[in-house]
Amino acid sequence: MKKFLFLTFFTLIYTFSCKAQDEFNPGGRATGTLFINYHHVLTEGAEQRNAFEIERAYLGYGYDFSRSISSRIVFDIGYDGKAYTAFIKNAELDWLIMPKLKFTAGIFTLKHFDTQESFWDHRYIMKSFDDEYGLGTSADLGMNLELPLNEMININAFILNGEGYQSLQDINGTLRIGGNIIIKPVKGLTFKFYYDEMAGNDKVIPEDTTSISNIAVFAGYEMKDKFRLGIEYNKMGDGVSYNTFANGYKLGGISIYGAYWINSKFELLARYDNLKSNKVDPATEVWNLSGDGEMLLGGIQYGPVNGVNIALNYRAWLHDKPGTPTDSEIYINIGINF
């Protein structure tokens, strides 16, 4: 009898313990990101030599309704040259429909250059290539399906308005469709291929018969706490920006970046960008001559605590346009995440 009571008592305790572990308590938390910088212009003849800037501030809140359904909203606050303005950067629902199939709807972060940005890992210093030169946008309104096939391969497909999170309503009735595949064959090595296309609408705008397309290819290798090195190739066709059609116009190039950890708090970083456009008949020069060129960046980062990074860096822009002096600047950047 004593054994029976003991076993019954133990079984009840075990059952309630398992139920307690299975219980889920809905909840959320606030998030914030802040980019601050001071820069000094070394270029001869520059009108503004010094400036302090708050380049960006992201304020958000995420809430988990269950283990499979969550939502978040993030406001992007930036300076447009006259005043600070706020846009909704993210307003999304994330639903893990199946153990591996994730559905996202609303305004969400895109997969165009998220892998590259994460690998570059210094967004507070400079945007990734496609974002920096207008070949893509970091967020948009639409739907996305993401499916990890196994530990090595992750794929996603999406359909979007295609005009970016600062111009959400698609006035032309066009949509951007695309997909992305990420392959990690061995530890530390990452490959990525991305493609999207947004067709013109000749019923609304007669000359819009072209389709803007984007290709991004990336390869990167990281040895944790030692170094990382990434290279990407990007090309946009039939557009002067990701949401502005222009038949026959092309823009793209390569970006190479890396970092070396001196210790747990100090990191050396470097980056090289090469941006090129094409000639469009009957023009005799490339259409983006004043914007084409090469960018060199080098610096050192100090991370005093988790969530705070400070970087001293030098950057130069070598213009392709003959006779244009090299842009040369020194920056102190601060990135804060909480």
C-alpha positions as CSV (number, residue, x, y, z in Angstrom):
1,M,0.0,0.0,0.0
2,K,2.8,2.4,0.9
3,K,4.5,1.6,-2.4
4,F,1.3,2.2,-4.3
5,L,0.8,5.6,-2.6
6,F,4.4,6.6,-3.2
7,L,4.2,5.6,-6.9
8,T,0.9,7.5,-7.2
9,F,2.3,10.6,-5.6
10,F,5.5,10.5,-7.8
11,T,3.3,10.1,-10.9
12,L,1.2,13.1,-10.0
13,I,4.2,15.2,-9.4
14,Y,5.8,14.1,-12.7
15,T,2.6,14.8,-14.6
16,F,2.2,18.3,-13.2
17,S,5.8,19.0,-13.8
18,C,5.6,18.1,-17.5
19,K,2.4,20.2,-17.9
20,A,4.2,23.2,-16.3
21,Q,7.0,22.8,-18.7
22,D,4.5,22.6,-21.6
23,E,2.7,25.8,-20.5
24,F,3.4,28.9,-22.5
25,N,3.0,32.4,-21.1
26,P,2.4,35.0,-23.8
27,G,4.6,38.1,-23.6
28,G,6.7,40.7,-25.4
29,R,9.5,43.1,-25.1
30,A,10.6,46.5,-26.4
31,T,13.6,46.8,-28.7
32,G,15.7,49.7,-29.9
33,T,18.6,50.5,-32.2
34,L,20.5,53.7,-32.5
35,F,23.2,54.8,-35.0
36,I,25.2,57.9,-34.0
37,N,28.3,59.4,-35.8
38,Y,30.7,62.2,-36.0
39,H,32.6,62.7,-39.2
40,H,35.3,65.1,-40.5
41,V,35.6,65.7,-44.2
42,L,39.2,65.8,-45.6
43,T,38.2,66.5,-49.2
44,E,39.6,69.8,-50.5
45,G,37.0,72.4,-51.1
46,A,34.3,70.7,-49.0
47,E,31.6,73.1,-47.7
48,Q,30.9,71.2,-44.5
49,R,33.9,70.0,-42.7
50,N,32.4,68.6,-39.5
51,A,29.1,67.2,-38.4
52,F,27.4,65.1,-35.6
53,E,24.5,63.0,-36.8
54,I,21.9,60.6,-35.5
55,E,21.7,58.6,-38.7
56,R,19.0,56.2,-37.6
57,A,16.8,55.1,-34.7
58,Y,14.7,52.0,-34.7
59,L,12.1,51.6,-31.9
60,G,10.0,48.5,-31.7
61,Y,8.0,46.0,-29.8
62,G,7.6,42.2,-30.3
63,Y,4.9,39.9,-28.8
64,D,4.7,36.1,-28.7
65,F,1.1,34.9,-28.7
66,S,2.2,31.3,-28.7
67,R,5.3,29.2,-29.6
68,S,4.3,29.3,-33.2
69,I,2.6,32.8,-33.7
70,S,4.2,36.1,-33.0
71,S,4.1,39.7,-34.2
72,R,6.2,42.8,-34.1
73,I,6.2,46.5,-35.0
74,V,9.2,48.7,-35.6
75,F,9.4,52.4,-36.4
76,D,12.3,53.7,-38.4
77,I,13.2,57.3,-37.5
78,G,15.6,59.0,-39.8
79,Y,16.8,62.5,-40.9
80,D,15.7,63.7,-44.4
81,G,17.9,66.7,-44.5
82,K,15.3,69.0,-42.9
83,A,13.7,67.2,-40.0
84,Y,13.4,63.7,-38.5
85,T,10.6,61.6,-40.0
86,A,9.2,58.2,-38.9
87,F,8.2,55.3,-41.0
88,I,6.8,51.8,-40.1
89,K,9.8,49.5,-40.8
90,N,8.2,46.3,-39.7
91,A,4.5,45.5,-38.9
92,E,4.3,41.7,-39.3
93,L,2.8,38.5,-38.3
94,D,5.0,35.4,-38.1
95,W,3.4,32.0,-38.1
96,L,5.3,28.7,-37.9
97,I,2.6,26.7,-39.7
98,M,4.5,23.5,-39.6
99,P,7.7,22.6,-37.7
100,K,9.8,23.9,-40.5
101,L,7.5,26.1,-42.6
102,K,7.3,29.8,-41.6
103,F,4.7,32.2,-43.0
104,T,5.2,36.0,-42.7
105,A,2.8,38.7,-43.8
106,G,2.8,42.5,-43.4
107,I,5.8,44.8,-43.6
108,F,8.8,42.6,-42.9
109,T,12.6,42.4,-43.4
110,L,13.5,41.1,-46.8
111,K,16.0,38.4,-47.7
112,H,17.7,40.4,-50.5
113,F,20.8,41.4,-48.5
114,D,20.0,40.3,-44.9
115,T,22.7,37.5,-45.1
116,Q,25.3,40.0,-46.5
117,E,24.4,42.6,-43.9
118,S,24.6,40.1,-41.1
119,F,28.0,38.9,-42.4
120,W,29.3,42.5,-42.8
121,D,28.0,43.0,-39.3
122,H,28.7,46.8,-39.2
123,R,25.4,48.2,-40.4
124,Y,25.8,51.1,-38.0
125,I,28.9,52.2,-40.0
126,M,27.6,51.6,-43.5
127,K,24.8,49.8,-45.2
128,S,25.4,46.7,-47.3
129,F,26.1,47.2,-51.0
130,D,22.5,46.8,-52.5
131,D,21.1,49.0,-49.7
132,E,23.8,51.7,-49.9
133,Y,23.5,52.2,-53.7
134,G,19.8,51.8,-54.2
135,L,19.6,48.3,-55.7
136,G,17.2,47.1,-53.1
137,T,15.2,47.9,-49.9
138,S,15.5,46.3,-46.5
139,A,11.7,45.9,-46.0
140,D,8.5,45.8,-47.9
141,L,4.8,44.9,-47.7
142,G,3.8,41.4,-48.8
143,M,4.0,37.8,-47.9
144,N,6.9,35.4,-47.5
145,L,7.3,31.6,-47.0
146,E,10.6,30.2,-45.5
147,L,11.5,26.6,-45.5
148,P,14.7,25.1,-44.0
149,L,15.1,21.9,-46.1
150,N,17.8,20.6,-43.7
151,E,20.7,21.9,-41.7
152,M,22.6,22.9,-44.8
153,I,19.9,24.4,-47.1
154,N,17.3,27.2,-46.4
155,I,15.0,28.5,-49.1
156,N,12.3,31.2,-49.2
157,A,9.9,32.7,-51.7
158,F,8.0,36.0,-51.6
159,I,5.5,38.3,-53.3
160,L,5.7,42.1,-52.5
161,N,4.4,45.4,-53.6
162,G,8.0,46.1,-54.5
163,E,8.2,49.8,-53.8
164,G,9.8,49.6,-50.4
165,Y,8.6,50.3,-46.8
166,Q,8.7,54.1,-47.3
167,S,6.3,53.9,-50.3
168,L,4.0,51.0,-49.4
169,Q,0.9,51.3,-51.5
170,D,1.6,50.1,-55.1
171,I,0.1,52.8,-57.2
172,N,0.8,51.0,-60.5
173,G,-0.6,47.6,-59.5
174,T,2.7,45.8,-60.0
175,L,4.2,43.2,-57.8
176,R,7.8,42.0,-57.0
177,I,8.3,38.2,-57.0
178,G,11.4,36.4,-56.1
179,G,13.3,33.8,-54.0
180,N,16.4,33.1,-52.1
181,I,18.5,30.0,-51.3
182,I,21.2,29.8,-48.6
183,I,23.6,26.9,-48.5
184,K,26.0,26.1,-45.6
185,P,27.9,23.0,-46.7
186,V,30.3,23.1,-43.8
187,K,30.7,25.0,-40.5
188,G,31.6,28.6,-41.1
189,L,31.0,28.6,-44.9
190,T,27.9,30.3,-46.5
191,F,26.7,30.6,-50.1
192,K,23.7,32.5,-51.2
193,F,21.8,33.2,-54.4
194,Y,19.0,35.7,-54.7
195,Y,16.7,36.7,-57.6
196,D,13.7,39.0,-57.9
197,E,11.7,40.7,-60.7
198,M,9.1,43.4,-60.8
199,A,7.2,43.7,-64.0
200,G,6.1,47.1,-65.5
201,N,2.5,48.0,-66.0
202,D,1.9,49.4,-69.5
203,K,-1.8,49.7,-68.8
204,V,-1.1,52.5,-66.3
205,I,2.1,53.8,-67.8
206,P,2.5,53.1,-71.5
207,E,6.3,53.1,-71.5
208,D,6.5,50.6,-68.6
209,T,6.9,47.4,-70.6
210,T,10.2,46.4,-68.9
211,S,10.8,44.5,-65.7
212,I,13.3,45.5,-63.0
213,S,15.4,42.5,-62.0
214,N,17.9,41.9,-59.2
215,I,20.6,39.2,-58.8
216,A,22.7,38.9,-55.7
217,V,25.4,36.2,-55.2
218,F,27.3,35.9,-52.0
219,A,30.0,33.7,-50.5
220,G,31.5,34.0,-47.0
221,Y,33.7,32.2,-44.5
222,E,33.9,32.8,-40.8
223,M,36.2,31.3,-38.2
224,K,34.5,32.2,-34.9
225,D,36.4,34.7,-32.7
226,K,39.2,34.9,-35.3
227,F,38.2,36.3,-38.7
228,R,35.5,36.5,-41.4
229,L,35.7,37.3,-45.1
230,G,32.8,37.8,-47.5
231,I,32.4,38.7,-51.2
232,E,29.2,39.5,-53.1
233,Y,28.2,40.3,-56.7
234,N,25.1,42.3,-57.4
235,K,23.3,43.4,-60.6
236,M,20.1,45.3,-61.3
237,G,18.6,45.4,-64.8
238,D,16.2,47.8,-66.4
239,G,16.1,50.3,-63.5
240,V,17.9,53.3,-62.1
241,S,16.8,52.2,-58.6
242,Y,15.0,49.1,-57.3
243,N,11.6,50.8,-57.8
244,T,12.3,53.1,-60.8
245,F,12.0,51.5,-64.3
246,A,14.5,52.4,-67.0
247,N,14.7,50.2,-70.1
248,G,18.3,49.0,-70.8
249,Y,19.8,50.6,-67.7
250,K,22.0,48.4,-65.5
251,L,23.8,49.0,-62.2
252,G,25.9,46.7,-60.1
253,G,29.2,45.6,-58.8
254,I,31.1,43.8,-56.2
255,S,31.7,44.2,-52.5
256,I,34.5,42.6,-50.4
257,Y,34.6,42.9,-46.7
258,G,36.2,41.3,-43.7
259,A,37.1,41.5,-40.0
260,Y,39.8,40.2,-37.7
261,W,39.3,39.9,-34.0
262,I,42.3,41.2,-31.9
263,N,40.5,40.1,-28.8
264,S,37.0,39.9,-27.3
265,K,36.6,43.7,-27.4
266,F,38.7,44.9,-30.4
267,E,38.2,44.1,-34.0
268,L,39.9,45.3,-37.2
269,L,37.5,45.8,-40.2
270,A,37.9,46.6,-43.9
271,R,35.7,46.9,-47.0
272,Y,36.0,47.5,-50.7
273,D,33.0,48.4,-53.1
274,N,33.1,48.8,-56.8
275,L,29.9,50.3,-58.4
276,K,29.5,50.4,-62.2
277,S,26.7,51.4,-64.6
278,N,26.4,50.8,-68.4
279,K,26.1,52.9,-71.6
280,V,22.6,53.2,-73.0
281,D,22.3,54.1,-76.7
282,P,22.8,56.8,-78.0
283,A,24.8,58.0,-75.0
284,T,28.6,57.9,-75.2
285,E,29.1,57.7,-71.4
286,V,27.7,55.4,-68.7
287,W,24.4,56.7,-67.3
288,N,25.6,56.9,-63.7
289,L,29.1,58.4,-64.3
290,S,28.8,60.9,-61.5
291,G,27.9,58.1,-59.0
292,D,30.1,55.2,-60.2
293,G,33.4,54.5,-58.5
294,E,35.3,52.6,-55.8
295,M,34.9,52.8,-52.0
296,L,37.6,52.0,-49.6
297,L,37.0,51.7,-45.8
298,G,39.2,50.6,-43.0
299,G,38.9,50.9,-39.2
300,I,38.9,49.5,-35.7
301,Q,35.9,48.6,-33.6
302,Y,35.7,48.6,-29.8
303,G,32.8,46.8,-28.0
304,P,32.9,47.8,-24.3
305,V,29.7,45.8,-23.4
306,N,27.3,43.6,-25.3
307,G,25.0,45.8,-27.4
308,V,27.3,48.8,-27.7
309,N,30.0,49.2,-30.4
310,I,32.2,52.2,-31.3
311,A,34.3,52.4,-34.4
312,L,37.0,54.7,-35.7
313,N,37.2,54.4,-39.5
314,Y,38.5,56.1,-42.6
315,R,36.7,55.9,-45.9
316,A,37.4,57.2,-49.4
317,W,35.4,57.3,-52.6
318,L,37.3,57.2,-55.8
319,H,35.1,58.7,-58.6
320,D,35.1,57.2,-62.1
321,K,34.3,60.6,-63.5
322,P,37.6,62.2,-64.7
323,G,38.7,65.3,-62.8
324,T,36.6,64.6,-59.7
325,P,38.6,64.7,-56.5
326,T,38.5,61.7,-54.2
327,D,36.0,62.0,-51.3
328,S,37.9,61.4,-48.1
329,E,36.4,61.3,-44.6
330,I,37.1,60.2,-41.0
331,Y,34.2,58.8,-39.0
332,I,33.5,57.9,-35.4
333,N,30.4,55.6,-35.4
334,I,28.4,54.4,-32.4
335,G,25.9,51.6,-32.6
336,I,23.5,50.7,-29.8
337,N,21.2,47.7,-29.6
338,F,18.8,46.8,-26.8
